[in-house]
Amino acid sequence: MNAGLQLTPAQARKLHLHAQGLLKRPAREASKQNVLQCIRQMGALQIDTIHVVARSPYLVLWSRLGHYQPQWLDELLAERQLFEYWSHEACFLPIEQFAWYRHQMLSPQHLGWKFNQKWLNEQADNVNHVLSSIRTQGASGSRDFQSDQARKSGWWEWKPEKRSLEVLFTSGQLMVARRDKFQRIYDLTERVHPDWRDESNPCTPHQAERDMVLTAIRALGICKSAWVRDYFRQRPLAAANTPEQLTEQGLLLPASIKGQSDTYTIHPDHAALALELQNSEAQIRGCRILSPFDPVVWDRQRLKEFFDFDYRLECYTPEPKRQYGYFCLPVLRNGKFIARIDAKAHRADRIMEIKAFHAEPGFAWSERLRADLLQVFTEFSAWHGCDALRITASPALTKAQLRSLQFSQGSS
């Protein structure tokens, strides 16, 4: 294969961040259409319910768009411009991708724990009751179904109706019509997506697989084969849909990174920028706070190779064994990860608390760094409705440095 374009590691990271919408903030305030465009650019927006700060899908959008109205995401779902399904994990997806995922809905057995065939077989009466109820009563959430079972924690202890809803959702008989206080409200697929006809699906499984590969590579900017399948959690690819074969077919461009032996590919949509980057040493400027469920962070091995950033989410780790904190957010500055913060929004008190600030190797304090951190902390706090920020612990900062990053209402 022709080596094609060669980029330095810094140029490759710049292309990656551009593809992910993280290179530059919009020059103007975001609109609802920008939210949709952002999700299309990423290809998928992962859903998670942890809310010590804004829930992950809203935070991922904020990292790219700056201040925007979170309800726009909910409205786009209710307006059928987005839908929910299993992708990288549970995700908001552009409605035009429905044809890709419909094949998985109709044959969900390979989705593992996400689809419970045993439940569908053994609890057919409950499943049919839930489906019949929604058909007659209309869109419903789990709370609309009564259960005699005592409520317990954990998905394995869901009440029967909740488990039936999930099975019906995964098998494509139900879709998420909207969310109410972030709780799923389900309805029949034919009512949520009334124009869809399975028999008229223009996209074969083979074409769906190919489109997902191309979309993943476009979303990553520059990509090697080992990174592709994780993006949409695809099964082993057909030989004709591997990046190598798609490059041979002219659908992708070959590339390499200076100092590395791996072969990379670039989507043609990024060809012009890649050529421009070859002749530019302009530095990335800007500071962002990312979600642990940001696409840039999804693949821990990719993150380590691309940014030399070793990240692990510790919310599922017993507290005594945590190294950094419950829900640490990576801090990206000028194209490098410089820190991680364990943040918690005390919404009633309008205080953003950084329970711990952990600096990465190479962290060097300067006035410019202080200004960048203060700006991003101020924007992050304001978007959460907080007008004060306090840092509880930071072994990396002196007391004076720590004080210079904290603020309260009325301070300058």
Residue, then its C-alpha position, 0 to 999 in steps of 0.5 A: m500500500n502507498a504510504g500516502l500522506q505523512l504527518t508528525p504526531a502533533q499534526a495527527r493529533k490536530l487532525h484527530l481533534h478537528a475531526q472530533g470538533l475539538l480543535k476550535r470553539p464556534a465563533r458564535e453562540a451555538s444553536k440547536q442545529n449545531v447540536l445535531q451537526c455535532i452529533r453527526q460529526m461524531g457519529a454517535l453520542q454515548i448516554d450515561t446517567i451519572h450526574v455528579v456534573a452534567r450527564s455525559p451526553y450534555l457534557v460532550l456537547w458542551s466540550r465542543l459547542g460551549h454554552y448551549q441549551p441542554q434541552w435541545l438534545d431532548e428536543l431533537l430526540a422528540e422531533r425524531q431527528l435522533f434515535e437511541y440504540w446500542s452503538h459504541e454503547a447506548c447512544f443518541l444517533p442521527i436518524e439517518q443511521f437507522a437503516w444501519y442499526r435496523h439489521q441489528m434490531l432484527s437479529p440482536q442475538h449477537l449483542g450479548w448481555k444487551f439482549n436477553q433471549k431467555w427472558l423473551n422466551e420464558q417471560a412471553d406473557n410479561v413481554n406481550h403485556v408490556l407491548s399490548s399496554i403501550r399499543t393501547q395506552g400510548a408511549s410509556g415509561s418504566r414507572d407506568f408499570q406496576s410491579d409486586q416485586a420490591r425495588k432493588s438496585g442493579w440492572w439484574e434486579w430490574k422489575p419484570e416490566k423494565r426488563s421487558l421494555e429493554v428486550l423490546f427496545t433491543s429487538g426493535q419493537l419499541m423505540v425511545a420516543r422521548r425522555d422525561k427527566f432523562q427517563r426513557i419513554y417508549d413507544l411502538t417503532e411504527r409510531v416513532h418512525p412511521d415512514w420506515r418500512d423494513e422491506s424497503n431498507p435500502c441498506t444491506p448489512h454489508q453496506a451498513e458495515r461499510d458505512m460504519v467503518l467509513t464513518a468511524i474513520r471520518a470521525l477519528g480523523i486519522c485511524k489505524s485498523a486496530w482502532v476502527r471496530d471499537y468506535f461502533r463496537q462492530r463485529p469482525l469485518a468482512a474482508a471487503n470492508t477492512p480499511e486496507q480494502l477500502t483504501e484499495q477501492g479509493l474510498l480511503l486515503p493511506a497515511s502514516i505518522k512520522g516515527q511510527s511503522d503502523t499504517y493509517t487511513i484518512h477519510p477523503d473529507h479530511a484530505a485538504l486539511a491533512l495536506e494543509l497540516q503537512n505544511s503548518e506547525a501552528q500550535i493548537r490553542g484552547c482548554r477543554i474539559l472532557s467527559p469520561f465517555d467522550p469519543v476521544v476517550w472511549d478507546r483507552q489504548r488509542l488514547k494512550e498511543f495518541f496522547d500518552f494519556d493513561y486514563r481509567l474511570e474509577c466510579y466502579t472502583p471501591e473508594p479506598k482503591r481509587q487513585y484519582g476520584y469517582f468521576c475524573l474529567p480529563v483536561l485537554r489543553n493545546g492538544k495535550f492532556i495536562a490534568r484530570i479533575d474530580a468535579k461535583a456540582h452542588r447545584a442547590d448551593r451554586i458551587m462547583e467543587i473540584k474535589a481533586f486536581h491531578a496534574e499530568p507529568g510535564f505540567a508546568w505552571s505559568e500565568r498563561l496556564r493559570a488564565d486558561l484554567l481559570q477561563v475553562f473552570t469559569e465557563f464550566s461552572a457557569w454552564h452548570g448554574c454555579d457562580a463559585l468554584r472551590i478546589t478541595a485538594s490538589p497535591a500539584l498546586t501550591k496554596a497560592q496557585l490553588r487560590s488563584l483558580q478559585f472564585s465566588q460570586g462577585s469576585s474578579 
